[in-house]
Amino acid sequence: MKVSVLAQNLHGSEIIKIAGEINELKKQGQNIANLTIGDFDSNIYPIPAELKDGIIDAYNRNQTNYPPADGMLSLRESVSAFLNKTLGLNYGANEILISGGSRPLIYSTYLALVDPGDKVVFPAPSWNNNHYCDLTGAEAVIVETGPENNFMPTADDIRPHLKGATLLALCSPLNPTGTMFDKKDLEEICDLVIEENNSRAADQKPLYVLYDQIYSQLTFGDHKHYDPVTLRPELRNYTIFIDGGSKCFAATGVRVGWGFGPAAIINNMKAIVGHMGAWSPKAEQVAMADFLMNDGFVDHYLTHLKTGIQASLNALHQGFQQLKSEGFAVDSIEPMGAIYLTVKVDYTGKTTTHGKVLSNSTDVNFYLIKEAGVALVPFSAFGTGDDITWFRASVGACTLEEIQQMIPRIREALAKLK
């Protein structure tokens, strides 16, 4: 059957393919520690009780019809206050757009700003920018990063690619690495954007920044979240933020995301989201508006969630560092933010006891799934080559005990390889 060129060329989620393998093994009775999905097990990390009660109450009050296209005014006002209190960002209700999670916001940013053939610059690894380029017909310009800078792009990495670009897509804390921009690196990137825009004629499309900070509330230790507009206020007219309650309140299924930026662009995005029908459910919006206005509820929940996530990330990091100290070809990067740990499992080229050569990172991953009962996501799922031996480990769907118990299984599985 004939389908569109887009449909023929668009790749499905690599993570879903891994999930299919995991589900098949689970059907066979195997116990797999699933570190693949960027989600939370709601039995381990339930949403805030006050938010849950508010959603139920909103449904009981029949808050079930269409919400406004840009979101409930009460929620946009609550988000405005929340951004000001937590991040010092001052955006009015008319500069905020609510949608069903953050994905429609990212897609609508691309659709509002990027024409077919426009250049979009983004680092690898990063989440789904390659797919959004496919969806919009953009020219994807992939900036390779490495462990020496925690897989975060630097100004030197980005500089050669900005001339003529329409969009620079950045994320911090970064999915898939859980690492973050430091102040100096982000300032230098911001200065590049300013310099590029100053060089363009008035009738040229400017260079915009898509800044995904959905994990900004989940940072650990001394690591501090920075954003382009706070560091360089002159970027306010060129920066579109992606944010929401999905990650900071373990509420991925509640589907309340918020984007914010220049009112004119947000207004265009509103029309796009409306045509997609990608609104957040009204009852959830009503409840989130009330929840965000209660600082005590918000602060208590964030403290509890961050304590649990950080304990799991630290346990996994310490486990990999222990394996490294024992001579295994593994490594990990200190947890900084989000729900992810970046781990290295450098076993490509090794042979299993069954005589199979692990030729790439995907082979290594499926070996760990079958032999150690541990599932990771290779960075190749986030735009890097198959030869990169680094992986994303997501801790939101595992208990601390499960994470501690998987380290001996990984040790045993790796010791079998020749």
C-alpha positions in Angstrom: 0.0 0.0 0.0 1.3 3.5 -0.9 1.9 5.8 2.0 3.5 9.3 2.3 7.2 9.8 2.0 7.2 11.0 5.6 5.6 7.8 6.8 8.0 5.7 4.9 11.1 7.4 6.3 10.0 8.2 9.8 11.7 5.8 12.3 9.8 4.4 15.2 11.0 4.6 18.8 14.1 2.5 19.5 13.1 2.4 23.2 9.8 0.8 22.2 11.7 -1.9 20.4 13.7 -2.6 23.5 10.5 -2.6 25.5 9.1 -5.3 23.2 12.1 -7.6 24.0 11.6 -7.0 27.7 7.9 -7.8 27.6 8.6 -11.0 25.7 11.1 -12.2 28.3 8.7 -11.2 31.1 6.0 -13.5 29.5 8.6 -16.3 29.8 8.7 -15.6 33.5 12.0 -13.7 33.6 12.4 -10.8 36.1 13.9 -7.8 34.2 15.1 -4.6 36.0 13.8 -2.1 33.5 16.0 1.0 33.3 14.8 2.0 29.8 11.7 4.2 30.0 11.9 7.8 31.1 8.9 7.3 33.4 8.0 6.5 37.0 6.4 3.4 38.5 3.4 5.0 40.0 3.4 2.4 42.8 6.9 3.5 43.8 6.5 7.2 43.0 2.8 8.2 43.1 1.7 11.7 42.1 1.1 14.1 45.0 -1.9 13.1 47.0 -3.2 16.7 46.9 -3.0 16.7 43.1 -4.7 13.4 42.9 -7.5 14.5 45.2 -7.9 17.7 43.2 -8.2 15.8 39.9 -10.9 13.6 41.4 -12.7 16.6 42.8 -12.6 18.4 39.4 -14.2 15.4 37.7 -16.8 15.2 40.4 -17.6 18.9 39.6 -18.0 18.0 35.9 -14.9 19.8 34.7 -15.0 17.7 31.6 -15.6 20.0 28.6 -13.1 21.6 26.2 -10.5 23.8 28.0 -9.5 27.1 26.4 -7.0 26.6 23.5 -4.1 28.0 25.4 -5.1 26.4 28.7 -7.1 27.4 31.7 -6.4 31.0 32.8 -6.1 29.9 36.4 -3.4 27.4 35.4 -1.5 29.8 33.3 -1.5 32.3 36.2 -0.4 29.5 38.6 2.4 28.5 36.2 3.5 32.2 36.0 3.8 32.4 39.8 5.5 29.0 40.0 8.2 30.0 37.4 8.8 33.3 39.2 9.1 31.7 42.6 11.3 28.7 41.6 13.3 30.0 38.7 13.0 33.8 38.9 11.5 33.8 35.4 8.8 36.5 34.7 6.3 35.4 32.1 2.7 36.5 32.0 -0.3 34.3 31.4 -0.4 35.5 27.7 3.1 34.1 27.2 2.3 30.6 28.5 0.7 27.7 26.6 -0.7 24.6 28.2 -0.7 21.3 26.3 -1.1 17.5 26.9 2.4 17.1 28.2 5.6 18.6 26.7 5.7 16.7 23.4 3.1 18.8 21.6 4.9 21.9 22.8 8.2 20.7 21.2 6.5 19.7 18.0 4.5 23.0 17.8 7.7 24.9 18.4 9.2 23.2 15.4 6.1 23.8 13.3 5.8 27.4 14.3 9.4 28.3 13.5 11.0 25.8 11.1 10.2 25.6 7.4 11.2 22.6 5.3 14.9 22.8 4.5 15.7 25.0 7.5 18.7 24.1 9.6 18.1 22.8 13.1 21.2 22.4 15.3 21.1 20.0 18.3 23.6 17.8 20.2 23.8 14.0 20.2 22.8 12.4 22.4 19.5 14.2 22.8 15.9 13.2 22.9 13.9 13.0 19.6 15.2 16.1 17.8 16.1 13.9 14.9 12.5 12.7 14.7 11.1 16.2 14.9 13.4 17.2 12.1 12.0 14.4 10.0 8.5 15.5 10.8 9.1 19.0 9.7 11.4 18.4 6.8 14.2 20.3 8.5 17.9 19.8 7.9 19.2 18.1 11.0 22.7 19.4 12.0 23.9 17.0 14.7 26.6 18.2 17.1 28.6 15.3 18.6 29.5 15.5 22.3 31.6 13.4 24.6 32.2 12.3 28.1 34.9 14.8 28.7 32.2 17.5 29.0 29.5 15.2 30.4 27.9 14.9 26.9 26.9 18.6 27.1 27.7 20.7 24.0 30.1 23.6 24.3 30.2 26.9 22.4 33.2 25.5 20.5 31.1 22.5 19.5 28.2 24.6 18.3 30.0 27.6 16.7 30.7 26.1 13.3 27.0 25.2 12.7 25.0 28.3 13.6 25.4 30.3 10.5 22.0 30.4 8.7 20.3 28.0 11.3 16.8 28.6 12.4 16.7 26.7 15.6 19.1 25.6 18.3 17.6 22.8 20.4 19.0 22.5 23.9 18.0 20.6 27.0 19.2 20.8 30.6 19.2 18.6 32.7 19.7 16.5 29.6 17.7 13.6 28.5 19.3 11.0 28.2 22.4 11.8 30.3 21.1 13.5 33.4 23.9 16.0 33.1 23.6 19.8 33.0 25.0 23.0 31.6 27.3 24.9 33.9 26.9 28.7 33.9 30.0 29.4 31.9 29.2 27.0 29.0 25.6 28.1 28.7 26.7 31.8 28.8 29.1 31.2 25.9 26.5 29.5 23.9 24.0 32.3 24.5 26.6 34.8 23.3 27.0 32.9 20.1 23.3 33.1 19.5 23.3 36.8 20.2 26.2 37.3 17.8 24.6 35.3 15.1 21.3 37.2 15.4 23.1 40.6 15.3 24.7 39.6 12.0 21.4 38.9 10.3 19.4 41.4 8.2 16.0 42.7 9.6 14.1 40.7 7.0 15.8 37.4 7.9 14.4 34.8 10.2 16.3 35.0 13.5 18.0 32.1 15.2 15.7 30.8 18.0 16.5 28.6 21.0 14.3 25.8 22.1 15.2 25.2 25.7 13.8 22.0 27.2 13.9 22.3 31.0 11.3 19.7 31.9 13.7 18.3 34.6 14.7 21.7 36.0 13.1 21.0 39.4 15.0 17.7 39.7 18.6 18.7 40.4 21.0 17.2 43.0 23.7 18.3 45.3 25.5 21.6 44.4 24.3 21.4 40.8 22.3 24.5 39.8 19.9 24.9 36.9 20.6 27.8 34.5 18.6 29.1 31.6 19.3 31.4 28.6 17.0 34.2 29.5 18.2 34.6 33.0 21.8 34.6 31.9 21.2 36.8 28.8 17.9 38.8 29.0 18.3 39.9 25.4 17.5 36.4 24.4 13.9 36.6 25.7 12.5 37.4 22.3 14.2 34.3 20.8 13.8 31.6 23.4 10.9 29.1 23.7 10.9 27.1 27.0 9.5 23.6 27.3 8.4 22.6 30.8 5.6 21.0 32.7 4.5 18.9 35.7 5.2 15.5 34.1 8.6 14.9 35.6 8.8 17.0 38.7 5.6 15.6 40.1 6.0 12.1 38.6 2.8 12.9 36.7 3.6 11.6 33.2 0.2 10.3 32.6 -1.6 13.4 34.0 -0.5 15.2 30.8 0.0 18.8 31.9 2.8 20.5 30.1 3.6 24.2 29.8 5.6 26.1 27.3 6.5 29.8 27.4 8.2 32.5 25.4 7.4 35.5 23.2 3.7 36.1 23.1 3.5 36.2 19.3 5.2 32.8 19.0 3.2 31.3 21.8 0.0 32.5 20.0 1.1 30.7 16.8 1.9 27.6 18.8 -1.6 27.8 20.4 -3.2 27.5 17.0 -1.1 24.5 16.1 -1.8 22.7 19.3 -5.5 23.5 18.9 -5.6 22.0 15.4 -3.8 18.9 16.8 -6.3 18.7 19.6 -3.4 18.2 22.0 -5.0 20.0 24.9 -4.4 18.9 28.5 -7.6 17.5 30.1 -9.6 20.2 31.8 -9.9 18.5 35.2 -6.2 17.9 35.4 -5.6 21.6 34.5 -8.0 22.8 37.3 -6.3 20.5 39.8 -2.7 21.5 38.8 -3.6 25.2 39.0 -4.7 24.7 42.7 -1.7 22.5 43.5 0.9 24.8 42.2 -0.4 27.7 44.3 0.2 25.7 47.6 4.0 26.1 48.2 3.9 23.7 51.2 2.4 20.9 49.1 4.9 21.5 46.2 8.0 21.8 48.4 7.1 18.7 50.5 6.5 16.6 47.4 9.7 17.7 45.6 11.8 17.1 48.6 10.4 13.5 48.9 10.7 12.7 45.2 14.2 14.1 44.9 15.4 12.1 48.0 14.2 8.9 46.5 15.5 9.5 43.0 18.9 10.7 44.2 19.3 7.6 46.4 18.6 5.3 43.4 21.0 7.3 41.1 23.7 7.3 43.7 23.4 3.6 44.4 23.6 2.8 40.6 26.6 5.2 40.2 28.4 3.7 43.2 27.7 0.2 41.9 29.3 1.0 38.5 32.2 2.7 40.1 32.8 -0.4 42.2 32.7 -2.6 39.1 35.2 -0.2 37.5 37.5 -0.4 40.5 37.4 -4.2 40.1 38.7 -4.0 36.5 35.5 -4.2 34.5 35.3 -2.0 31.4 32.5 0.2 32.8 32.1 3.7 34.0 29.4 6.3 35.0 29.1 10.0 35.4 28.1 11.6 38.6 24.3 12.2 39.0 23.4 15.8 38.4 19.7 16.0 37.5 16.7 14.3 36.0 16.1 10.6 36.6 19.0 9.3 34.5 22.5 8.0 35.0 25.0 7.9 32.1 26.8 4.6 32.2 29.5 3.0 30.0 29.6 -0.7 29.2 32.6 -1.1 26.9 32.2 -4.7 25.8 31.7 -4.5 22.0 33.9 -7.1 20.3 33.6 -9.5 23.2 32.2 -13.0 22.7 29.5 -14.7 24.7 29.6 -18.3 26.0 27.4 -19.2 23.1 30.0 -17.9 20.6 28.1 -14.7 19.6 30.2 -11.6 19.1 28.8 -8.4 20.5 29.3 -6.2 17.5 27.7 -3.0 18.8 26.0 -1.3 21.7 22.6 -2.8 20.9 24.1 -6.3 21.1 25.7 -5.4 24.5 22.3 -4.2 25.7 20.4 -7.3 24.7 23.1 -9.4 26.2 22.6 -7.6 29.6 18.8 -8.0 29.3 19.1 -11.8 28.8 22.1 -12.6 31.0 21.8 -10.0 33.8 18.1 -9.2 33.7 19.0 -5.5 33.3 17.7 -3.3 30.5 19.4 0.0 29.5 19.1 2.2 26.4 22.1 2.7 24.2 23.0 6.2 23.2 22.4 5.1 19.6 18.7 5.5 20.4 19.4 9.2 20.9 21.2 10.0 17.7 24.8 8.7 18.2 26.5 5.9 16.3 26.3 2.2 17.3 29.9 2.3 18.2 29.3 4.5 21.2 29.4 2.3 24.3 27.5 4.7 26.6 23.9 4.0 27.8 21.0 5.7 29.6 19.8 4.2 32.8 16.5 5.5 34.1 15.7 4.9 37.7 12.1 6.0 38.0 10.6 2.6 37.5 12.8 0.6 39.9 13.1 0.5 43.7 16.4 1.2 45.5 16.6 -2.5 46.4 16.2 -3.6 42.8 19.0 -1.3 41.8 21.3 -2.6 44.5 20.5 -6.2 43.6 21.3 -5.8 39.9 24.9 -4.9 40.3 26.0 -8.5 41.2 24.1 -9.8 38.2 25.9 -7.3 35.9 29.2 -8.4 37.4 28.5 -12.0 36.7 27.2 -11.4 33.2 30.2 -9.3 32.2 32.7 -11.8 33.7 31.4 -14.5 31.3 32.4 -12.5 28.2 35.7 -13.3 26.5 
